[in-house]
Amino acid sequence: MELLVKNGFVYDPLNGIDGEKMDIAVKDGKIVEKVNERKAKKIDASGMLVMPGGVDIHSHIAGSKVNSGRLLRPEDHFKDFEPKTPITRSGVGYSVPSTFTTGYRYARMGYTTVMDPAMAPLEAKHTHEEFNDIPIIDKASYPLLGDWWFVLEYLREGRIEECARYVAWMITSTKGYAIKLVNPGGLETWGFGHNVRGLDDQVPYFCITPREIIRGLCKVNKLLNLPHTIHVHTNNLGKPGNYVTAVETMKCVEDLALENKPAIHITHCQFCAFKGDDWRTLESGSEDIANYVNGHSHATMDMGQVIFADTTTMTADGPFQFALYELSGNKWVNHDVETETSGGIVPFHYRRKSYVHAVQWSIGLELALLIRDPWKIFMTTDHPNGGPFIAYPKIIAWLMSRKARGATLKKVNPRARSRSLLPSIDRELGFCEIAIMTRAGQAKALGLKDKGHLGIGADADIAIYNVNPETTDPSRKYKSVRRAFKQAANTIKDGKIVVNDGEILKHVGGATMWLDVQTLEPIKITEEMKRKFKEYWTVEYENYPVTEHYLEVSRPITVKADV
Amino acid sequence: MIHLYPKKEFDLPLIAECINPDVFQNETCEKIEQLKIWEGNSQKKLGELFKVEENQTASQPEKTAITIYGDMSKVRKIGACMQNGEIMIQGNVGMHLGEEMKGGKITVHGDAGGWAGSMMKGGVIEIHGNASDYLGAPYRGSSEGMRGGKIIIHGNVGSETGAHIQNGMIKIYGSAGQFAGFRMRKGIIYVQNDCGGRAGACMTEGTIIVGGLLESVLPTFSIEGVRKKAKIEEDEVVESPFYLFLGDLTESGKGRLYVAKEKNPHLRIYERLL
């Protein structure tokens, strides 16, 4: 089918197009130079923004922990539900929506690619089954490898290449996309009832430090030529004074970066930018982190912005979730995934009037505004840890308008307000910078060649928003910008119009992207590995891999490794 | 004054949030008949299920008083979120009666289903029969319990009465099931007769008064002393010696649990600790 998006203001930062009035032609799900204007279906986008479909680098949308979160929170469902329509299926949930609803809600905001950042390898099948049920958006998942016993053992012995081979086997057999590290070393230590306190604390039994794990997997990542960098949730997350750890984590891979390419992605950075000795003296460490990131080019990060709402926190960081449980006294799930990782879930309510929560809210925005290069920081809420993803339009308004920030700042805890850096920041982002932070930058960091831009040959994932950049000043009329980003005028996925004025027109399946890592020699299952599977796992290795027929729409990306 | 008569015996559950004085106010009988009600999975009009009559001779010309005659035990969410007015039900009533209600009064001359007065914020619910489980308790999983208002039950109630209650009062002139005042944070629960086990489990503040038999007090409660009387509200004081326990210590709670001394001779062993 041919499609022509006419006369929109196109923002395509990867191709250097900044608000130019032009037409976008689509044929067979790809962007093409031109189409037959008489035959093609035309979409009139005059006076509207045309951007590539949104890309979300970090959003917990599927998998065993998300489903446990759903089970834990029936009260999250009964106030937020969507009845079925002739096209869409019904669904429930505000902070942990059901699979179908997740897809619809993302599509309504013009998002077409979403990454689930934490898949316990053992639970990979569950994650992919949920992916199959998330319509419209393309998705991929990062297996949690930072505390896998194989990785810890081989890295301790310095056998990087062998480690790389096993990581390649793991990514391919779990159909994952990148290497995720969560509190490296800390999760294994949590199995012994403790946590690591810094990059140089030793993990019991394995005698390895978080620094060695991060550096080791960074090298592995490079050996395997993976499209994304290592995706790191730092140690000491959610503890006052942890900005030092975040900076040290970035520093520890400084020498591994090549040709100014990123080597590390620090995720939900807001949660690791706390200064101060305890919760009472908590302050923002965003300035120090921003200074470091502004001076270096090997790190990217995402915000992890806090939204004042009742949400559900879920991470693989078991010890952090335990601390959160002790803090909130709320109900709590804790899980230990055999040899691989751990997990925890705690419902959490961010309140405006709480000093700590208001400071957290401020830190996220400060980071986004103080880091000068939008290609280095991306917009996320770490859904649902900082807040549900449906709050993205609010964040866009805060980033684009000083007035919007001021309006919220007026309502937050007065002590937090007086200490916030936000009143001193004049920067207001433009539509181009927003396009970078919500799609182009994320696609570039992820190494997705066909996403996040509207160049010829790219996937025809397009979002059209009903706001005119020529007549609307986002700084003053932030409410109309917010409204526009909340409900895309049109979302086009693979050349099909799926959303019109915030209404789903078509229920199409989204693809699951995964890496087919091809090592120089095919990976052999050694006797040693079989023995370990027998000894350590409850699942036999023959049953362990996710075969391709598990994925309803499979989109493998072949990667040639150097080992 | 509006009178509602069910036209048939209901088999399927009905969700009737619209039976609410705030909705009926300033509406004609015809408009009221057009209001939507879910019966099972199909949407019906109120007029198809109920006969609506307006009592014009009454001295109350407004439609803020509703009387329902007949068995309503399948009808849920009557008076949900109501703020003013009065509902009287001459018969039994279904689940979620007066959910999140903020004001006004509901009187039931019969039994009520589960979750009556769930998450209520104000107003009065008076039930002359029995009430089922989760009286005044929040929706499953939620910890946002009752925040105000008063619930009076003249019969017995089921389990988990007043779970997560944050304020307000529940008075039961019959017996209560297990876990009365579970995770209670504030407010008062009075049970005139017997009370099932584990009363006040995980409570942090508030008061539970048991006038009848309480089989056992949780081991995480400590005895504070013997009191001559217990006050329910300004003009209602129960004069009888009570054991006073404080707890629940697992939650570092300071909740007060009064248990009538005479009806509970088995608790005399606690006196040794005083």
Interface residues (C-beta under 8 A of the other chain):
Chain A: L72 R73 P74 E75 D76 F78 G329 N330 K331
Chain B: P138 Y139 R140 G141 S142 S143 E144 E251
